[in-house]
């Protein structure tokens, strides 16, 4: 960890949030391990490695208003290496619509830098009870596809 940097997960993540809110990508990156894997479930693929996370942070900071902030609502404490964060985005002190999220973070035991992250962001479309109908309709199809895929793998067939 850089000199003077926090060494517990909650402290590291609060510092990263502070750096992002100050648009200090270099400061945030000083707390990110080279072997980081960052999953934001809004995106189809995770960012692997510090260079990938730098791109994510730069994109998060570029061209957005200075008064758009990530606000930590709650953070778990008591585990040196892992923490969960409930957060929201606000602009000019007003919560941003559909701007809430929950994240899980892990820091490396040796470097004391962020090594894993997963962000789950509030969806813009909320299906409500229809979500259960969708799951009921899709689950049998997924189950059938998985069973078929599993059978093909067990028999040594190569998928196309």
C-alpha positions as CSV (number, residue, x, y, z in Angstrom):
1,X,0.0,0.0,0.0
2,X,1.2,3.5,-0.7
3,X,2.6,5.4,2.4
4,X,-0.3,6.7,4.5
5,X,-2.9,4.7,2.7
6,X,-5.5,2.7,4.7
7,X,-4.8,-1.0,5.0
8,X,-8.3,-2.3,5.7
9,X,-10.9,-2.9,3.0
10,X,-13.4,-0.3,4.2
11,X,-10.7,2.3,4.4
12,X,-9.2,1.5,1.0
13,X,-12.7,1.7,-0.6
14,X,-13.7,4.9,1.1
15,X,-10.4,6.5,-0.2
16,X,-11.1,5.2,-3.7
17,X,-14.6,6.7,-3.7
18,X,-13.1,10.0,-2.4
19,X,-10.5,10.0,-5.3
20,X,-13.2,9.3,-7.9
21,X,-15.4,12.1,-6.5
22,X,-12.3,14.4,-6.8
23,X,-11.7,13.1,-10.3
24,X,-8.3,11.9,-9.1
25,X,-7.8,8.7,-11.2
26,X,-4.1,8.5,-10.3
27,X,-5.0,8.6,-6.6
28,X,-7.6,5.9,-7.0
29,X,-5.2,3.8,-9.1
30,X,-2.6,3.9,-6.4
31,X,-5.0,1.8,-4.4
32,X,-5.7,-0.8,-7.2
33,X,-3.6,-4.0,-7.5
34,X,-2.1,-4.9,-10.9
35,X,-4.0,-8.2,-10.8
36,X,-7.5,-6.6,-10.2
37,X,-10.6,-8.0,-11.7
38,X,-13.5,-5.5,-11.7
39,X,-17.0,-6.6,-12.6
40,X,-19.7,-4.0,-13.2
41,X,-22.8,-6.0,-14.1
42,X,-23.9,-3.2,-16.4
43,X,-21.2,-4.3,-18.8
44,X,-20.9,-7.6,-20.7
45,X,-17.3,-8.3,-19.6
46,X,-15.2,-7.4,-16.5
47,X,-12.1,-5.2,-16.6
48,X,-9.0,-7.3,-16.0
49,X,-5.8,-5.7,-14.7
50,X,-4.9,-2.2,-13.6
51,X,-4.9,-0.8,-17.2
52,X,-8.5,-2.0,-17.7
53,X,-9.7,-0.5,-14.4
54,X,-7.9,2.8,-15.2
55,X,-10.0,3.0,-18.4
56,X,-13.2,2.4,-16.3
57,X,-12.2,5.1,-13.8
58,X,-11.2,7.5,-16.5
59,X,-14.6,7.0,-18.3
60,X,-16.4,7.4,-15.0
61,X,-14.7,10.7,-14.4
62,X,-14.5,12.2,-17.9
63,X,-17.1,14.8,-18.9
64,X,-19.4,14.4,-15.9
65,X,-20.3,17.4,-13.8
66,X,-18.1,18.2,-10.8
67,X,-21.1,18.0,-8.5
68,X,-22.0,14.4,-9.5
69,X,-20.8,12.3,-6.6
70,X,-20.8,8.7,-5.5
71,X,-22.1,8.8,-1.9
72,X,-21.4,5.9,0.5
73,X,-24.6,5.2,2.4
74,X,-23.3,2.2,4.3
75,X,-20.2,0.1,4.4
76,X,-19.4,-3.1,6.2
77,X,-16.5,-3.1,8.6
78,X,-14.7,-5.6,10.7
79,X,-13.1,-7.7,7.9
80,X,-9.7,-6.5,6.9
81,X,-9.8,-7.9,3.4
82,X,-13.5,-7.6,2.3
83,X,-16.3,-5.1,2.5
84,X,-19.7,-4.4,1.0
85,X,-20.9,-0.9,0.1
86,X,-24.4,0.5,-0.4
87,X,-24.1,3.7,-2.4
88,X,-26.0,6.2,-4.5
89,X,-25.1,8.9,-7.0
90,X,-26.2,12.4,-6.5
91,X,-25.9,15.6,-8.5
92,X,-26.0,19.0,-6.9
93,X,-26.9,17.3,-3.6
94,X,-30.0,15.6,-5.1
95,X,-30.1,11.8,-5.5
96,X,-29.8,10.8,-9.2
97,X,-32.8,8.8,-10.6
98,X,-32.0,5.0,-10.6
99,X,-28.6,5.8,-9.2
100,X,-28.3,3.4,-6.3
101,X,-26.1,0.4,-6.1
102,X,-24.5,-2.3,-4.0
103,X,-20.9,-3.4,-4.4
104,X,-18.6,-6.1,-3.0
105,X,-14.9,-5.4,-2.8
106,X,-11.8,-7.5,-1.8
107,X,-8.3,-6.2,-1.2
108,X,-5.1,-8.3,-1.6
109,X,-3.7,-9.6,1.6
110,X,-0.1,-8.5,0.8
111,X,-0.5,-5.3,-1.3
112,X,-3.5,-4.1,0.6
113,X,-4.9,-2.8,-2.7
114,X,-8.2,-3.5,-4.5
115,X,-8.0,-6.9,-6.2
116,X,-11.6,-7.7,-6.9
117,X,-14.8,-5.7,-7.3
118,X,-18.4,-6.4,-8.3
119,X,-20.9,-3.5,-8.8
120,X,-24.7,-4.1,-9.0
121,X,-26.4,-1.0,-10.2
122,X,-30.1,-0.2,-9.9
123,X,-31.8,-1.0,-13.2
124,X,-33.6,1.8,-15.2
125,X,-36.5,-0.6,-15.9
126,X,-38.1,-2.3,-13.0
127,X,-40.4,-5.1,-14.0
128,X,-41.9,-5.7,-10.5
129,X,-43.9,-8.8,-10.2
130,X,-43.5,-9.5,-13.9
131,X,-39.9,-10.5,-13.1
132,X,-41.3,-13.7,-11.5
133,X,-43.4,-14.4,-14.6
134,X,-40.3,-14.0,-16.7
135,X,-38.2,-16.3,-14.5
136,X,-41.0,-18.9,-14.6
137,X,-41.1,-18.7,-18.4
138,X,-37.4,-18.7,-19.0
139,X,-36.2,-21.1,-16.3
140,X,-37.4,-24.3,-18.0
141,X,-35.7,-23.2,-21.2
142,X,-32.4,-22.4,-19.4
143,X,-32.6,-25.7,-17.5
144,X,-33.1,-27.6,-20.8
145,X,-30.2,-25.8,-22.5
146,X,-27.9,-26.5,-19.5
147,X,-28.9,-30.1,-19.4
148,X,-28.3,-30.5,-23.1
149,X,-24.9,-28.7,-22.8
150,X,-23.9,-30.9,-19.9
151,X,-24.8,-34.0,-21.8
152,X,-22.8,-32.9,-24.8
153,X,-19.8,-32.2,-22.6
154,X,-20.1,-35.5,-20.8
155,X,-20.2,-37.4,-24.1
156,X,-17.1,-35.6,-25.4
157,X,-19.0,-33.7,-28.1
158,X,-17.7,-30.4,-29.2
159,X,-20.2,-27.5,-29.3
160,X,-20.7,-25.5,-32.4
